Amino acid sequence: MSHKLARIEMERAEGSSRYAYYLRSKNQEFRLQLGECFIGRNPACQIVLVDPRASRNHAVLRITERAVVLQDLDSANGVYLNEERVERPEKLRHGDRIVIGTQEFIFAVEDTSPDSASISVEEISGVVTPPDAPVMSSTVDGDPLDYLGRLADKMLALGRIEAAERVLGAHLREIESLARSGAPVVHTDLLLAAKYALRLAGAACAPEWANYTIRLYALARRPMPTDISGELGALLRRVPNIDRQLMVRYQEFLAAHMHQMTPADRELCHQVLALPQPL
């Protein structure tokens, strides 16, 4: 079903730009006025994100008549501009893609002009003070890990393995911490976490994320689904130094408890028990 965009204009007394600048998300369109636009979980931000991956004061946009500059406010999970992490203030161009937390925005200019390139980033960037009054809010659509995983997939396709790890790492560790605490982990979260961890392991040809997958299912006390055990099996044949003792302990647990499981889960256990030993 298509969603009609909700257009929201942020009021500001200082006047308006000769150009119309917008941030567009899946279901909303934010018109930016001259000045500063803060983005984050803080209710005082101009764009409020209901997103645990976003910092309270995550990023700021500085809007002048000739340019818009994006700056990360030392956020925990970073700001991504066209799949590159923002390390310094960046001047935006029409069509730029911005990811903050799990929310993606498209930057748009209603009427582009050569003048937009004549102002320097240094003229606009500087020390910032978050605002005091709430203005508006935005929601996050879909599973955060699935969204971040698709972003990481694009980075892996470009050979940017470390960038993909930065995007996924914190969220994957959060899921492992939840499993380690003994709290139940939703099946889809386990599946997505294992799926993207194994992709990282395969892309880097390194054992850490394969070990993560084994450890995650051991902590959850569940057999791996067929597609996960199949992908792990392929990695066991080509990635050296995957933790042999970890794998053996997980297989021994399944062998000892499979008689208590459903027939479908017992079949999954047999598939895991049949996996080759690590190199």
Residue pairs with C-beta under 8 A, 6 or more apart in sequence:
3 26
3 27
5 24
5 27
5 28
5 29
6 27
6 28
6 29
7 28
7 29
7 31
8 28
8 29
8 30
8 31
8 136
9 31
9 33
10 30
10 31
10 32
10 33
10 37
10 46
10 135
10 136
11 33
12 33
12 34
12 35
14 33
14 34
14 35
15 34
16 33
16 34
17 33
17 34
17 63
17 64
17 65
18 65
19 65
19 66
19 109
19 110
19 111
19 112
19 113
19 116
20 31
20 109
20 110
20 111
21 31
21 32
21 63
21 68
21 107
21 108
21 109
21 110
22 29
22 30
22 31
22 32
22 107
22 108
22 109
22 110
23 29
23 30
23 32
23 37
23 47
23 61
23 98
23 105
23 106
23 107
23 108
24 30
24 105
24 106
24 107
24 108
25 103
25 104
25 105
25 106
25 138
26 104
26 141
27 139
27 141
28 138
30 37
30 47
30 136
32 61
32 63
32 68
33 63
34 63
34 64
34 65
35 62
35 63
36 46
36 60
36 61
36 62
36 63
36 128
36 131
37 46
37 47
37 60
37 61
37 63
38 44
38 45
38 46
38 47
38 57
38 59
38 60
38 73
38 128
38 130
38 131
39 45
39 46
39 47
39 49
39 54
39 58
39 59
39 60
39 61
39 100
40 47
40 48
40 49
40 54
40 55
40 56
40 57
40 58
40 59
40 73
40 75
40 100
40 130
41 48
41 49
41 50
41 51
41 54
41 55
41 56
41 58
42 48
42 56
42 57
42 130
43 134
44 130
44 131
44 132
44 133
44 134
45 57
45 130
45 131
45 134
45 135
46 131
46 135
46 136
47 135
47 136
47 137
47 138
48 134
48 135
48 136
48 137
48 138
49 58
49 100
49 101
49 103
49 137
49 138
49 140
50 137
50 138
50 139
50 140
51 100
51 101
51 102
51 103
51 140
51 144
52 101
52 144
53 77
53 101
53 102
53 144
53 148
53 170
53 171
54 75
54 77
54 100
54 101
54 102
54 103
55 73
55 74
55 75
55 76
55 77
57 73
57 75
57 130
58 72
58 73
58 75
58 79
58 100
58 101
59 70
59 71
59 72
59 73
59 75
59 79
59 86
59 100
60 70
60 71
60 73
60 128
61 68
61 69
61 70
61 71
61 92
62 68
62 69
62 71
62 89
62 124
62 125
64 119
64 123
64 124
66 113
66 115
66 116
66 118
66 119
67 91
67 92
67 116
67 117
67 119
67 124
68 91
68 92
68 107
69 89
69 90
69 91
69 92
69 121
69 124
69 125
70 79
70 81
70 86
70 89
70 90
70 91
70 92
70 98
71 86
71 88
71 89
71 90
71 125
71 128
72 78
72 79
72 86
72 87
73 128
75 100
76 170
77 101
77 170
78 85
78 86
78 166
79 85
79 86
79 98
79 99
79 100
80 86
80 98
80 99
80 100
80 151
80 167
81 90
81 92
81 96
81 97
81 98
82 96
82 97
83 97
83 99
83 151
83 154
83 155
83 158
83 160
83 163
84 163
85 163
85 166
88 121
88 125
89 121
89 124
89 125
90 121
91 121
91 124
92 98
92 107
93 107
94 107
94 108
94 109
94 112
95 106
95 107
95 108
96 106
96 107
97 104
97 105
97 106
97 107
98 104
98 105
98 106
98 107
99 105
99 151
101 140
101 144
102 140
102 142
102 144
102 147
102 148
103 138
103 140
104 147
109 116
143 188
143 192
144 171
145 168
145 171
145 172
145 175
145 189
145 192
145 193
145 196
146 192
148 167
148 168
148 171
149 168
149 192
149 195
149 196
149 199
151 167
152 164
152 167
152 168
152 196
152 199
152 200
153 164
153 199
155 161
155 163
155 164
155 167
156 164
156 199
156 200
156 203
161 200
161 203
161 204
164 200
164 203
165 200
165 204
168 196
168 197
168 200
171 193
172 193
172 196
172 197
172 212
175 185
175 189
175 190
175 193
175 216
176 193
176 212
176 215
176 216
176 219
178 185
179 185
179 190
179 216
179 219
179 220
180 219
185 220
190 216
190 217
190 220
190 222
191 225
191 228
193 213
193 216
194 213
194 216
194 217
194 224
194 228
195 227
195 228
195 231
197 209
197 210
197 212
197 213
197 216
198 209
198 210
198 213
198 228
198 231
198 232
198 235
200 209
201 207
201 208
201 209
201 210
201 212
201 213
201 235
201 239
202 231
202 234
202 235
202 239
205 238
205 239
206 239
207 239
207 240
207 241
207 242
207 243
207 278
210 232
210 235
210 236
210 239
210 242
211 242
211 243
211 246
213 224
213 228
213 232
214 232
214 242
214 243
214 246
214 247
214 250
215 246
217 223
217 224
217 228
217 250
218 246
218 249
218 250
218 253
221 253
221 257
222 265
223 229
223 254
223 258
223 261
223 265
223 268
223 269
223 271
223 272
224 232
224 268
224 271
224 272
225 268
226 268
226 271
229 268
229 271
229 272
229 275
230 271
232 275
233 275
233 276
235 242
236 242
236 247
236 275
236 276
236 277
236 278
236 279
237 276
237 279
238 279
239 279
240 278
240 279
241 278
241 279
242 278
242 279
243 278
244 277
244 278
247 275
247 277
247 278
248 277
250 272
251 272
251 273
251 275
254 269
254 272
254 273
255 269
255 273
258 265
258 266
258 269
258 270
259 266
261 269
